[in-house]
Amino acid sequence: MAISGITTTANNGVERITNKQTITGIGTADGETLVLDGGTSTLETGTSTGTVTITNCQVKLDSDTPTGNDAAGAINYGGRTITTTTMAFRDSLILCGPFTGRHNIQVTELTRTKVIEADNTGEMFVYTGTDAIIDDVLFRGINVWEVFAPPSILFNVIVDAVDYAYLNWEGGRLDFFSFVVSNIGIAHAWHGTGNTGNNFVYQWNPDVSWDPELMYLTDTNNRVYIGYTATWRFADRDTGSSVEDALLIFNDDRTGSSSELGRFTTNSSGILTGTYDSQNNSSGGNIERPTLFIQTLEVESVDEGSPGAFTFPVSVIGGDQGNRQANYDIDTITPEIEIRSYLHESPTGFAVGDSFTPTEEIGAIASDLSVTRFQDFLLPPDAGITVNKTTADAYSGLADLEQLFDRTKAEWRDNDGFPLPMKNGVILDFGATNLVLDGNAGSTFAFAGNTITVDTSTSSIPPISLVGTTESISSGEDDEITIAFPGGIADDDFAIIIVGHAQSDENAWNTPTDWAIPTGLTEVQTGGSPASIPGISVFTKVLSSDSGSVTITNVGTNISGIVAQMRVYRNVDTSVPIDVNSTTASNATGDPNPPSITSVNDGSMIIAIGFQDDGDQADPTVPAGYGNLVSTATLDGAGTGE
């Protein structure tokens, strides 16, 4: 225990201050019980110099201590506007009163300290000034704590058994961290008209006890903002190692519509770096910024008497504040966070347009905003990636689908609006994006609008190609027809069987086992009685260990003039081999005329099928833009082409 630079009188282990103690040099007390006793007893600094540090002490203000304000208060640092002096309390208790009238103290630091007014009489006003340190503090039973000017630290404050949780009368912008309230008589915030009403508070990581619906706002310029901090380290889900070069894009709709605020990339430690200062919504140097500040609510004053979601009745406000109030609205802010990493899958909930609204602190920060605990943001690795991004960016040609996936994933990482590619085995999925294979594109890889273009002159991405065709004919009456597979087929090839007949009692063919009828292609007929009308049916299949032949049977009798073709294609998307419903048309006379059709994806192949009965056989004319015509006939004609 020790006292230095402060004159006291010892009395039964208590050090009493009974007169004005103005410290212009250095005054300290450690491990003592100090009592301010009497109408002239003050502990203060000079108005320009003086440093007082009270550590591990109990400080008691008796009921007869001075009642003046600023430099006349029982404890003060020369006046609220002074910035060159210090009045600091660390690991201490300040016990006040009980009082019968207003008393005031002014301090520049409260660290791990409690300020308690005896009997909760509510007569003590506590002022903290410019660059004050308010760290791990309890205020209980006092009238109000006025934050006169922005502190340098305002962290982990508990306010209990008071009418107002705090007062920002003219302090401008204040940033609270981890604010807790209990037993509040009137309001969880009181904002004043000083500083032309431009008094804001940012409540970061507030306790659930703090209620934004209990604000007392006295000017239409008053604002309160609520948000939470996220302190992430980005790591690989499987290995736990840090992820470098992940991209985080931060958006919200505080201006009325969603817009980008800033973006960050992770460094070799998996920590965000960038130029955007999310706490102050401003730009700065490209530095490590481990904590993201995410706003979720704004409390906005409106004109007195104007419609507002919340208001305090005048009747509950006493004294000279009785006519000062403003209604206010609470506006929800919707944050959006997009995360893109070349080596990893897109994390669920963090794609374009996904909202992310935290309700508690993520990770942990200290009072100086340094990191005390990172929370790992785990990214699932993408098993489809075969090389690092530097290699993928340098591809001068694309040798196979794996390289196409590498390149598109790299483009997705770097370019806003680029589709996220998905890879499942040998299948690539670009969603609604078109893929064009162009031998004259002039660029190995390009993306514009909704289309990816790959130059096939420098790449080996195979287009859809015809493996082969076979045909079968039955000119007499029969109830089935058998057709062989063409040579050279392989698994995942796509086969189409076209069966046509001149007439049948039923005009219907049974679907072969494991084959399917394309959507929109039920049997096409021309009209008339079943015995006299021709018909055509189409069946498809993705091949798997197929060989030999396929037999197709008819459900009717009196079948004549049967023709069949099989066409097998390679490099078809086996997950969605047909990307649009087929279209059909029929006429009683004239040449076959397939209707129009529009594919969903560029690079698709369109197959036109025609069947003719009771006409003279002649080679059909190949429509403009089509090729690979195959014509099969009994006595009449049928043909297909693409």
Backbone torsions as a table, in degrees:
resi	resn	phi	psi	omega
1	MET	NA	138.8	-176.9
2	ALA	-161.8	148.7	173.7
3	ILE	-132.2	136.6	179.0
4	SER	-142.6	132.7	175.5
5	GLY	78.6	1.6	179.4
6	ILE	-124.7	128.2	-178.8
7	THR	-89.2	123.0	180.0
8	THR	-134.4	169.1	174.8
9	THR	-119.4	122.1	-178.7
10	ALA	-76.5	136.8	-179.5
11	ASN	-152.2	102.5	178.2
12	ASN	53.5	46.3	177.0
13	GLY	82.2	2.2	178.7
14	VAL	-111.6	136.1	177.1
15	GLU	-98.4	114.0	-176.3
16	ARG	-98.3	136.2	171.6
17	ILE	-106.8	114.0	-173.2
18	THR	-114.1	-0.3	177.3
19	ASN	-146.0	179.2	-176.5
20	LYS	-66.9	123.2	175.2
21	GLN	-113.1	99.0	-179.7
22	THR	-101.3	110.3	-175.0
23	ILE	-98.2	112.3	176.5
24	THR	-100.8	-11.1	175.0
25	GLY	-106.9	-118.8	-178.8
26	ILE	-123.5	129.0	174.8
27	GLY	-127.1	135.0	-178.2
28	THR	-138.5	153.9	170.8
29	ALA	-146.4	136.9	-177.2
30	ASP	-139.1	121.9	176.3
31	GLY	73.1	26.3	-175.8
32	GLU	-112.8	163.2	166.5
33	THR	-107.9	115.4	-177.5
34	LEU	-110.0	137.1	177.9
35	VAL	-126.3	123.6	171.4
36	LEU	-90.5	119.1	-169.3
37	ASP	-137.1	116.5	176.4
38	GLY	116.7	159.8	-174.1
39	GLY	-69.3	-13.0	178.1
40	THR	-115.2	7.8	-175.2
41	SER	-80.8	115.1	177.8
42	THR	-137.3	152.9	169.9
43	LEU	-122.2	112.2	-171.7
44	GLU	-148.6	164.6	171.6
45	THR	-101.4	175.5	170.0
46	GLY	-71.1	177.3	-179.6
47	THR	-84.3	-7.2	177.9
48	SER	-134.5	-25.1	179.1
49	THR	-136.5	161.0	176.3
50	GLY	131.1	134.4	178.1
51	THR	-133.7	119.8	178.0
52	VAL	-119.0	128.2	179.2
53	THR	-129.1	116.8	-180.0
54	ILE	-110.8	121.6	-174.1
55	THR	-128.4	135.4	175.8
56	ASN	53.5	41.4	-176.0
57	CYS	-121.3	156.9	165.0
58	GLN	-105.5	126.0	-177.7
59	VAL	-119.9	121.9	-177.0
60	LYS	-113.3	127.1	173.7
61	LEU	-102.6	110.6	179.1
62	ASP	-68.8	166.0	-175.0
63	SER	-66.7	-16.9	-177.0
64	ASP	-100.9	16.3	177.3
65	THR	-72.3	162.4	-175.5
66	PRO	-57.5	149.2	-178.3
67	THR	-105.6	2.0	-175.8
68	GLY	-70.7	169.2	-179.5
69	ASN	-110.9	171.3	-179.1
70	ASP	49.6	-123.8	-175.3
71	ALA	-70.7	-3.4	178.5
72	ALA	-103.7	2.9	180.0
73	GLY	-72.7	159.6	-177.2
74	ALA	-62.1	-39.4	172.5
75	ILE	-125.5	124.8	-178.9
76	ASN	-156.3	162.3	178.2
77	TYR	-114.6	36.1	174.2
78	GLY	95.1	-4.3	-178.9
79	GLY	133.1	147.4	-173.4
80	ARG	-60.4	-29.6	-175.6
81	THR	-87.3	-4.6	-177.2
82	ILE	-73.4	137.8	-179.4
83	THR	-123.8	4.9	-174.9
84	THR	-108.5	4.0	-178.6
85	THR	-122.8	168.1	-176.1
86	THR	-137.0	132.1	171.8
87	MET	-130.4	99.0	-169.8
88	ALA	-116.8	137.1	174.3
89	PHE	-124.4	125.0	-177.6
90	ARG	-128.2	131.4	177.9
91	ASP	52.0	45.7	-172.1
92	SER	-132.2	171.7	175.3
93	LEU	-125.2	127.6	172.7
94	ILE	-109.7	113.5	-177.2
95	LEU	-110.3	124.2	-171.5
96	CYS	-116.0	142.1	169.4
97	GLY	73.2	-155.4	9.7
98	PRO	-70.3	149.8	-176.8
99	PHE	-113.9	157.3	173.5
100	THR	-110.8	0.1	177.4
101	GLY	-153.6	175.4	-175.3
102	ARG	-65.4	135.2	171.8
103	HIS	-129.0	158.6	-174.4
104	ASN	-139.1	139.6	168.7
105	ILE	-133.0	151.4	-179.8
106	GLN	-130.4	130.7	-178.0
107	VAL	-136.8	156.2	176.5
108	THR	-106.8	-12.7	177.4
109	GLU	-152.2	133.0	168.1
110	LEU	-132.3	110.1	-180.0
111	THR	-123.5	122.4	-178.0
112	ARG	48.5	50.4	-172.3
113	THR	-132.5	148.4	178.4
114	LYS	-114.5	137.9	174.6
115	VAL	-120.2	113.0	-172.0
116	ILE	-128.7	131.0	173.5
117	GLU	-99.2	125.1	-175.6
118	ALA	-61.7	142.2	177.3
119	ASP	62.2	12.5	178.5
120	ASN	51.1	42.5	-176.1
121	THR	-74.0	-18.2	172.3
122	GLY	69.2	40.1	178.8
123	GLU	-114.0	-5.5	-176.2
124	MET	-93.7	126.5	173.2
125	PHE	-105.2	124.0	180.0
126	VAL	-109.8	125.9	-179.2
127	TYR	-113.2	136.1	171.2
128	THR	-122.7	141.2	-169.5
129	GLY	-107.5	-161.8	-175.4
130	THR	-60.4	130.5	177.8
131	ASP	60.1	24.7	177.1
132	ALA	-63.4	155.7	174.6
133	ILE	-108.5	114.0	178.8
134	ILE	-121.6	97.7	-169.3
135	ASP	-134.7	112.0	177.5
136	ASP	63.4	70.2	-170.2
137	VAL	-128.9	145.5	171.8
138	LEU	-118.6	126.2	168.7
139	PHE	-110.0	127.3	-178.7
140	ARG	-138.8	130.6	171.5
141	GLY	75.3	1.4	-178.4
142	ILE	-80.7	175.2	175.9
143	ASN	-74.4	-57.7	179.4
144	VAL	-163.1	150.8	171.6
145	TRP	-103.8	115.5	179.2
146	GLU	-100.3	120.7	176.1
147	VAL	-88.1	92.9	-169.9
148	PHE	-68.1	-32.8	-178.4
149	ALA	-149.6	162.4	-175.9
150	PRO	-61.2	124.0	174.5
151	PRO	-74.0	164.7	171.5
152	SER	-83.6	-28.8	176.1
153	ILE	-136.8	131.1	176.4
154	LEU	-142.1	90.8	-163.9
155	PHE	-140.3	132.5	172.1
156	ASN	55.2	64.6	179.6
157	VAL	-107.4	135.6	175.2
158	ILE	-116.5	128.7	177.4
159	VAL	-120.6	125.2	-173.2
160	ASP	-134.1	139.4	171.4
161	ALA	58.4	50.5	175.2
162	VAL	-131.1	165.6	176.0
163	ASP	-77.1	-40.7	-178.9
164	TYR	-124.7	134.3	-177.0
165	ALA	-65.4	-35.6	175.7
166	TYR	-164.6	166.1	175.5
167	LEU	-127.1	124.3	170.3
168	ASN	-114.9	84.5	-175.4
169	TRP	-80.2	-38.3	-177.9
170	GLU	-151.5	25.5	-173.0
171	GLY	-83.3	-5.8	-177.8
172	GLY	74.5	-135.4	-179.7
173	ARG	-87.4	130.8	175.3
174	LEU	-125.5	138.6	176.8
175	ASP	-113.5	110.4	177.0
176	PHE	-93.8	144.1	174.1
177	PHE	-128.2	126.4	175.3
178	SER	57.9	64.6	-176.9
179	PHE	-96.7	131.7	-177.0
180	VAL	-126.1	137.0	177.3
181	VAL	-130.9	156.2	173.3
182	SER	-158.6	148.2	176.5
183	ASN	54.5	46.9	179.7
184	ILE	-85.6	128.4	-174.8
185	GLY	-76.5	-38.9	-173.6
186	ILE	-125.0	-61.5	-170.5
187	ALA	-141.8	147.6	176.9
188	HIS	-84.1	-3.6	173.9
189	ALA	-159.9	145.9	175.9
190	TRP	-134.5	114.8	179.7
191	HIS	-114.0	135.7	-171.9
192	GLY	-103.1	-176.2	-176.4
193	THR	-96.6	-6.2	175.7
194	GLY	-62.8	164.0	-178.5
195	ASN	58.7	35.5	-176.1
196	THR	52.2	28.9	176.3
197	GLY	80.2	-1.2	-177.5
198	ASN	-81.4	65.4	-177.4
199	ASN	-117.9	110.2	-174.3
200	PHE	-114.3	153.3	169.9
201	VAL	-133.7	132.3	171.5
202	TYR	-104.2	113.7	178.0
203	GLN	-95.5	104.0	178.9
204	TRP	-98.1	129.0	178.9
205	ASN	54.6	46.6	-179.6
206	PRO	-68.4	150.8	173.8
207	ASP	-67.5	155.2	-179.4
208	VAL	-64.6	-15.8	178.8
209	SER	-70.4	-23.9	-178.6
210	TRP	-82.1	125.6	-169.1
211	ASP	-116.2	115.0	179.3
212	PRO	-69.4	-7.5	176.3
213	GLU	-87.9	4.7	179.8
214	LEU	-123.3	55.0	178.4
215	MET	-98.6	143.4	171.0
216	TYR	-115.1	100.5	-175.2
217	LEU	-111.1	131.3	-172.2
218	THR	-112.5	1.9	-179.1
219	ASP	-145.7	146.1	-177.9
220	THR	-69.6	-11.5	175.8
221	ASN	-88.8	-8.3	-179.7
222	ASN	-64.1	143.9	177.8
223	ARG	-144.2	148.6	170.4
224	VAL	-133.5	133.6	180.0
225	TYR	-120.7	142.9	-179.0
226	ILE	-123.3	137.8	179.0
227	GLY	-164.2	178.0	-176.8
228	TYR	-136.4	155.8	-179.3
229	THR	-105.0	144.2	176.5
230	ALA	-124.2	117.9	-179.7
231	THR	-114.8	97.6	-172.2
232	TRP	-109.0	148.5	160.7
233	ARG	-118.1	124.6	-177.8
234	PHE	-86.6	127.9	-173.9
235	ALA	-139.1	153.6	175.6
236	ASP	-71.9	132.2	-176.4
237	ARG	-61.4	-37.8	-172.8
238	ASP	-86.7	-37.5	-175.8
239	THR	-100.1	-21.2	-176.2
240	GLY	78.0	-2.0	-178.2
241	SER	-76.6	154.2	-178.8
242	SER	-64.0	144.7	178.9
243	VAL	-103.5	121.0	178.0
244	GLU	-98.8	147.6	174.0
245	ASP	71.6	21.1	167.2
246	ALA	-74.0	144.4	-178.2
247	LEU	-107.8	131.0	174.4
248	LEU	-119.9	124.2	178.0
249	ILE	-112.2	125.0	-173.4
250	PHE	-110.0	121.5	178.5
251	ASN	-128.0	155.2	162.7
252	ASP	-156.2	175.7	-174.5
253	ASP	-111.6	33.8	-177.9
254	ARG	-63.3	-22.7	179.0
255	THR	-91.4	1.7	179.6
256	GLY	115.8	-28.8	175.3
257	SER	-140.1	155.5	-176.2
258	SER	-65.6	130.1	178.2
259	SER	-147.4	157.6	-177.0
260	GLU	-75.5	133.7	174.7
261	LEU	-96.3	-42.8	-178.8
262	GLY	-176.4	170.4	178.7
263	ARG	-140.1	153.8	-175.2
264	PHE	-136.4	155.3	168.5
265	THR	-123.6	154.1	-179.7
266	THR	-88.9	145.0	176.9
267	ASN	-90.5	-171.2	-176.1
268	SER	-65.1	-15.3	176.5
269	SER	-95.1	3.4	-179.5
270	GLY	76.7	19.5	-176.2
271	ILE	-106.2	143.5	-177.6
272	LEU	-66.6	138.7	171.8
273	THR	-132.5	150.8	179.0
274	GLY	169.5	-176.4	-178.0
275	THR	-100.9	-11.3	-174.9
276	TYR	-85.8	126.0	175.9
277	ASP	-94.6	100.1	-173.1
278	SER	-75.3	-20.1	176.6
279	GLN	-70.7	-39.4	-174.4
280	ASN	-109.1	3.8	179.9
281	ASN	50.8	53.4	-178.0
282	SER	-144.3	172.6	179.4
283	SER	-106.9	150.8	178.5
284	GLY	-151.7	-153.3	-179.7
285	GLY	-73.7	159.5	178.1
286	ASN	-80.7	92.6	-173.2
287	ILE	-132.0	171.7	174.5
288	GLU	-68.3	126.6	179.8
289	ARG	-129.4	81.6	-170.0
290	PRO	-68.6	-21.3	-175.4
291	THR	-114.8	130.0	177.1
292	LEU	-100.5	127.9	179.4
293	PHE	-98.6	118.2	-170.2
294	ILE	-118.8	109.7	178.6
295	GLN	-79.8	141.8	-179.4
296	THR	-125.6	-22.6	-179.8
297	LEU	-142.0	152.2	170.8
298	GLU	-132.2	126.5	174.2
299	VAL	-98.5	118.4	-171.0
300	GLU	-122.3	124.4	177.3
301	SER	-69.9	151.3	170.8
302	VAL	-127.6	173.4	-176.5
303	ASP	-60.0	146.0	177.4
304	GLU	-56.7	128.9	-179.5
305	GLY	88.1	-15.6	177.3
306	SER	-74.1	158.1	178.8
307	PRO	-60.0	135.0	175.9
308	GLY	-150.5	155.6	-178.1
309	ALA	-69.6	-29.1	-173.5
310	PHE	-141.3	147.8	178.3
311	THR	-158.0	156.8	173.2
312	PHE	-105.6	126.7	177.5
313	PRO	-60.2	141.3	179.9
314	VAL	-58.8	-30.9	-173.4
315	SER	-62.5	-23.6	-177.9
316	VAL	-89.6	-6.7	-178.3
317	ILE	-102.9	122.2	-175.6
318	GLY	-100.1	171.3	171.9
319	GLY	64.5	-146.3	-174.1
320	ASP	-73.9	-3.0	177.4
321	GLN	-93.8	2.7	-168.9
322	GLY	-59.2	-29.3	-176.6
323	ASN	-109.7	17.4	-177.1
324	ARG	-111.8	102.0	177.0
325	GLN	-157.1	157.5	174.8
326	ALA	-140.9	135.5	172.1
327	ASN	-65.4	163.0	-179.8
328	TYR	-152.9	157.2	176.3
329	ASP	-111.8	152.9	173.0
330	ILE	-112.8	114.9	-178.8
331	ASP	-102.3	131.0	176.8
332	THR	-81.2	133.0	174.2
333	ILE	-105.3	128.6	-178.8
334	THR	-103.7	105.5	176.9
335	PRO	-78.7	150.7	174.2
336	GLU	-133.5	131.0	179.2
337	ILE	-126.4	122.2	176.1
338	GLU	-108.6	134.8	-179.5
339	ILE	-126.3	128.8	-179.2
340	ARG	-131.6	125.5	175.5
341	SER	-133.5	126.7	-177.1
342	TYR	-58.0	-40.7	-174.5
343	LEU	-83.8	-1.0	-171.9
344	HIS	-132.0	157.5	174.0
345	GLU	-69.9	156.9	176.6
346	SER	-68.0	121.3	-177.5
347	PRO	-67.4	138.8	-179.2
348	THR	-59.1	131.6	178.6
349	GLY	87.6	1.7	-177.3
350	PHE	-131.4	40.0	174.6
351	ALA	-101.2	177.9	180.0
352	VAL	-56.5	128.0	176.1
353	GLY	85.9	-7.1	178.6
354	ASP	-75.2	132.1	177.3
355	SER	-86.7	146.2	178.5
356	PHE	-138.2	106.2	-176.1
357	THR	-120.5	97.8	179.6
358	PRO	-70.9	155.7	177.2
359	THR	-123.2	5.4	176.3
360	GLU	-158.4	166.3	179.5
361	GLU	-63.0	138.6	176.6
362	ILE	-110.0	124.3	-168.9
363	GLY	73.1	-156.6	-180.0
364	ALA	-156.0	142.1	176.4
365	ILE	-124.2	156.5	178.8
366	ALA	-91.7	178.5	-176.9
367	SER	-63.6	-27.2	176.7
368	ASP	-90.4	11.3	178.2
369	LEU	70.8	10.8	171.2
370	SER	-73.8	162.6	-175.6
371	VAL	-85.5	128.3	171.7
372	THR	-102.9	-23.2	178.0
373	ARG	-158.3	123.5	171.4
374	PHE	-84.0	145.9	167.2
375	GLN	-105.2	125.6	-178.4
376	ASP	-68.9	128.6	170.5
377	PHE	-98.7	106.1	-171.7
378	LEU	-89.2	126.5	-179.9
379	LEU	-107.2	126.1	179.3
380	PRO	-73.9	130.2	-179.0
381	PRO	-66.9	148.4	177.9
382	ASP	-93.3	109.8	-176.8
383	ALA	-68.3	-15.8	-178.6
384	GLY	-79.6	-13.3	-178.1
385	ILE	-78.3	133.9	-176.9
386	THR	-111.6	-19.4	-178.2
387	VAL	-139.1	168.7	176.5
388	ASN	-75.4	168.5	-173.1
389	LYS	-68.1	-34.9	179.0
390	THR	-59.5	-41.7	178.9
391	THR	-66.9	-43.5	-179.2
392	ALA	-63.6	-39.5	179.2
393	ASP	-63.7	-26.7	-174.8
394	ALA	-92.6	1.4	180.0
395	TYR	-55.7	127.3	174.2
396	SER	-96.8	-9.9	175.3
397	GLY	-159.3	162.0	-177.6
398	LEU	-115.1	110.3	-171.6
399	ALA	-80.1	-26.0	-175.8
400	ASP	-160.3	-178.4	-178.0
401	LEU	-65.9	-30.1	177.9
402	GLU	-62.6	-43.0	178.9
403	GLN	-69.8	-34.0	175.0
404	LEU	-61.7	-41.8	178.7
405	PHE	-65.8	-45.0	177.7
406	ASP	-54.0	-46.9	-175.2
407	ARG	-68.4	-42.9	180.0
408	THR	-67.0	-35.2	178.2
409	LYS	-66.6	-38.0	177.0
410	ALA	-64.8	-39.9	177.8
411	GLU	-64.9	-39.6	177.6
412	TRP	-61.4	-40.7	178.8
413	ARG	-61.5	-36.2	-170.1
414	ASP	-96.8	-24.2	-168.1
415	ASN	-119.2	124.8	175.5
416	ASP	-63.7	139.7	177.4
417	GLY	84.3	-5.3	179.2
418	PHE	-77.4	138.3	-177.1
419	PRO	-68.3	144.8	175.0
420	LEU	-78.1	114.4	178.2
421	PRO	-77.7	147.9	177.2
422	MET	-123.0	140.7	-178.2
423	LYS	-128.4	126.3	177.3
424	ASN	-131.5	97.7	-175.6
425	GLY	67.0	-121.2	-180.0
426	VAL	-95.7	6.8	-176.5
427	ILE	-101.7	127.2	172.8
428	LEU	-105.5	136.5	-179.1
429	ASP	-124.1	117.6	178.8
430	PHE	-105.5	16.3	179.6
431	GLY	63.1	-131.0	-177.9
432	ALA	-88.3	9.1	-178.8
433	THR	-84.2	138.9	178.9
434	ASN	-82.4	141.8	173.6
435	LEU	-116.3	119.3	-179.1
436	VAL	-113.3	127.0	174.3
437	LEU	-101.7	113.8	-170.9
438	ASP	-130.9	118.7	179.8
439	GLY	-72.0	-10.9	-179.2
440	ASN	-120.3	25.1	-174.7
441	ALA	-67.4	-30.9	178.9
442	GLY	83.9	-8.9	178.8
443	SER	-139.3	135.3	-177.5
444	THR	-54.4	-40.5	-174.0
445	PHE	-152.0	132.5	178.6
446	ALA	-148.6	153.4	177.7
447	PHE	-136.3	129.8	177.4
448	ALA	-152.5	138.9	179.8
449	GLY	62.0	-114.1	179.6
450	ASN	-122.7	28.6	-172.0
451	THR	-133.3	130.6	168.8
452	ILE	-98.5	129.6	179.1
453	THR	-117.8	127.7	178.0
454	VAL	-116.2	130.1	179.0
455	ASP	-81.8	110.8	-177.8
456	THR	-74.2	-11.4	177.1
457	SER	-73.9	-22.6	177.6
458	THR	-113.0	2.3	-176.9
459	SER	-130.5	165.1	-178.2
460	SER	-119.2	27.1	176.7
461	ILE	-73.5	113.9	-171.3
462	PRO	-76.3	134.1	172.8
463	PRO	-78.1	171.8	174.2
464	ILE	-62.6	133.1	-179.4
465	SER	-137.3	154.3	179.1
466	LEU	-85.3	119.9	177.4
467	VAL	-76.2	-44.9	179.9
468	GLY	175.2	168.8	178.5
469	THR	-131.9	152.1	169.8
470	THR	-135.9	162.9	179.0
471	GLU	-143.7	159.7	179.1
472	SER	-145.6	144.7	-173.9
473	ILE	-133.4	138.8	170.3
474	SER	-136.6	105.9	-174.6
475	SER	-87.3	-14.0	178.5
476	GLY	-95.7	-165.1	178.1
477	GLU	-86.4	131.5	-178.3
478	ASP	-158.1	161.7	178.5
479	ASP	-113.8	13.3	177.1
480	GLU	-159.6	164.6	175.0
481	ILE	-147.3	141.2	-178.9
482	THR	-114.2	135.9	-179.8
483	ILE	-133.8	138.3	-176.3
484	ALA	-88.5	154.7	172.1
485	PHE	-73.7	143.8	173.3
486	PRO	-68.2	161.9	177.8
487	GLY	-72.3	155.4	174.1
488	GLY	81.9	13.5	-179.4
489	ILE	-74.8	160.0	-179.5
490	ALA	-144.9	163.9	175.7
491	ASP	-57.6	146.1	-178.8
492	ASP	73.7	1.8	166.7
493	ASP	-67.9	157.6	-176.5
494	PHE	-115.9	120.7	-175.0
495	ALA	-109.8	144.0	176.4
496	ILE	-127.9	130.1	173.1
497	ILE	-111.9	129.3	175.5
498	ILE	-115.3	124.0	179.9
499	VAL	-121.6	127.1	176.5
500	GLY	-127.7	151.1	178.2
501	HIS	-143.4	153.4	-177.9
502	ALA	-75.5	-42.4	179.2
503	GLN	-160.4	157.4	180.0
504	SER	-165.6	151.7	177.3
505	ASP	-63.6	-33.1	-173.2
506	GLU	-112.7	-22.8	-178.6
507	ASN	55.8	43.5	180.0
508	ALA	-146.4	136.5	178.7
509	TRP	-111.4	139.8	174.7
510	ASN	-70.8	137.8	178.3
511	THR	-73.3	124.4	179.2
512	PRO	-59.8	151.6	179.5
513	THR	-57.1	132.0	178.3
514	ASP	73.8	4.9	175.2
515	TRP	-101.8	168.6	-177.2
516	ALA	-138.0	157.4	173.5
517	ILE	-99.8	122.5	179.7
518	PRO	-58.6	144.2	178.3
519	THR	-57.1	130.0	-179.2
520	GLY	93.3	-6.9	-176.1
521	LEU	-114.6	55.9	164.0
522	THR	-70.0	166.8	-172.2
523	GLU	-56.7	135.3	-179.2
524	VAL	-97.2	129.4	178.9
525	GLN	-128.5	167.3	-177.9
526	THR	-105.0	-8.3	-179.7
527	GLY	105.6	166.6	-177.9
528	GLY	99.2	-176.7	179.7
529	SER	-71.8	149.5	-175.4
530	PRO	-56.0	-33.8	-176.3
531	ALA	-70.4	-12.8	-173.9
532	SER	-119.8	0.9	-175.2
533	ILE	-107.5	139.8	174.8
534	PRO	-78.7	162.2	177.2
535	GLY	-149.6	163.3	-179.0
536	ILE	-141.8	137.9	179.4
537	SER	-130.6	150.7	-178.1
538	VAL	-131.3	136.4	178.3
539	PHE	-131.4	145.9	-178.0
540	THR	-131.8	158.7	178.0
541	LYS	-162.0	140.2	167.0
542	VAL	-85.7	119.9	-170.4
543	LEU	-74.4	144.3	176.4
544	SER	-152.9	107.2	-179.1
545	SER	57.2	37.9	179.7
546	ASP	-93.9	148.0	176.6
547	SER	-164.6	171.8	176.5
548	GLY	79.1	-120.3	-173.3
549	SER	-146.9	172.2	178.6
550	VAL	-128.5	135.7	176.8
551	THR	-110.0	131.1	179.5
552	ILE	-115.0	129.5	-177.9
553	THR	-111.1	150.6	178.3
554	ASN	-102.0	146.0	-178.3
555	VAL	-83.0	-9.5	-176.5
556	GLY	-107.1	-164.6	177.7
557	THR	-130.9	178.0	178.4
558	ASN	57.5	44.1	-178.3
559	ILE	-93.9	134.0	-179.6
560	SER	-144.4	160.4	176.5
561	GLY	62.3	55.1	-177.0
562	ILE	-93.9	132.8	172.3
563	VAL	-129.6	147.8	178.3
564	ALA	-142.4	143.2	172.7
565	GLN	-128.5	145.8	168.2
566	MET	-121.6	132.5	177.6
567	ARG	-125.2	131.4	-177.6
568	VAL	-119.8	130.9	-176.5
569	TYR	-120.9	154.2	179.7
570	ARG	-120.7	155.1	178.8
571	ASN	70.0	27.8	173.2
572	VAL	-86.3	143.1	174.8
573	ASP	-65.6	104.9	-173.4
574	THR	-72.9	-16.5	177.1
575	SER	-76.3	-34.7	176.8
576	VAL	-139.0	74.4	-174.6
577	PRO	-66.1	-29.5	177.9
578	ILE	-117.9	115.6	-169.4
579	ASP	-94.5	-0.8	179.1
580	VAL	-150.9	147.5	177.9
581	ASN	-59.1	138.6	178.8
582	SER	-69.4	158.7	178.3
583	THR	-121.4	152.9	-176.8
584	THR	-137.7	159.4	174.6
585	ALA	-156.4	155.4	177.2
586	SER	-147.7	151.6	178.3
587	ASN	-141.5	147.9	178.7
588	ALA	-75.3	-23.8	-178.9
589	THR	-137.7	166.4	175.0
590	GLY	89.3	179.7	-180.0
591	ASP	-78.7	154.6	174.1
592	PRO	-58.4	139.0	-178.1
593	ASN	-141.3	84.9	-179.7
594	PRO	-56.4	142.5	-178.7
595	PRO	-74.9	173.3	179.6
596	SER	-73.6	158.8	177.9
597	ILE	-153.2	146.7	179.0
598	THR	-123.4	121.6	-179.2
599	SER	-74.9	157.0	175.9
600	VAL	-78.3	-42.9	-174.4
601	ASN	-112.5	135.1	170.3
602	ASP	-62.4	151.1	-177.3
603	GLY	88.3	-1.7	176.9
604	SER	-73.6	158.7	174.7
605	MET	-108.1	131.5	178.7
606	ILE	-103.5	129.7	180.0
607	ILE	-110.9	123.9	177.2
608	ALA	-103.8	130.9	-176.9
609	ILE	-123.2	131.6	176.2
610	GLY	-131.5	147.2	177.7
611	PHE	-137.6	137.2	-176.8
612	GLN	-133.3	137.0	177.8
613	ASP	-121.4	146.0	176.3
614	ASP	62.2	35.3	174.9
615	GLY	-125.6	157.3	178.3
616	ASP	-70.9	137.1	179.9
617	GLN	-67.6	129.6	173.4
618	ALA	-153.6	151.3	178.7
619	ASP	-65.1	124.6	178.8
620	PRO	-65.4	154.7	176.0
621	THR	-83.2	133.1	180.0
622	VAL	-73.9	122.7	178.7
623	PRO	-62.2	152.4	179.3
624	ALA	-58.6	132.9	178.9
625	GLY	87.0	-5.5	-179.4
626	TYR	-107.4	163.1	177.5
627	GLY	-154.1	-170.5	177.7
628	ASN	56.0	43.3	178.8
629	LEU	-68.5	134.4	171.1
630	VAL	-129.1	124.2	-179.7
631	SER	-114.0	126.8	179.5
632	THR	-121.8	134.6	-175.2
633	ALA	-142.7	149.2	164.1
634	THR	-96.9	-94.9	170.1
635	LEU	-102.2	-13.1	-178.4
636	ASP	-115.7	-163.4	-172.9
637	GLY	-127.3	144.8	171.8
638	ALA	-148.1	149.0	-178.8
639	GLY	-156.2	157.7	174.5
640	THR	-136.7	157.9	175.6
641	GLY	-163.9	164.6	176.4
642	GLU	-139.1	NA	NA
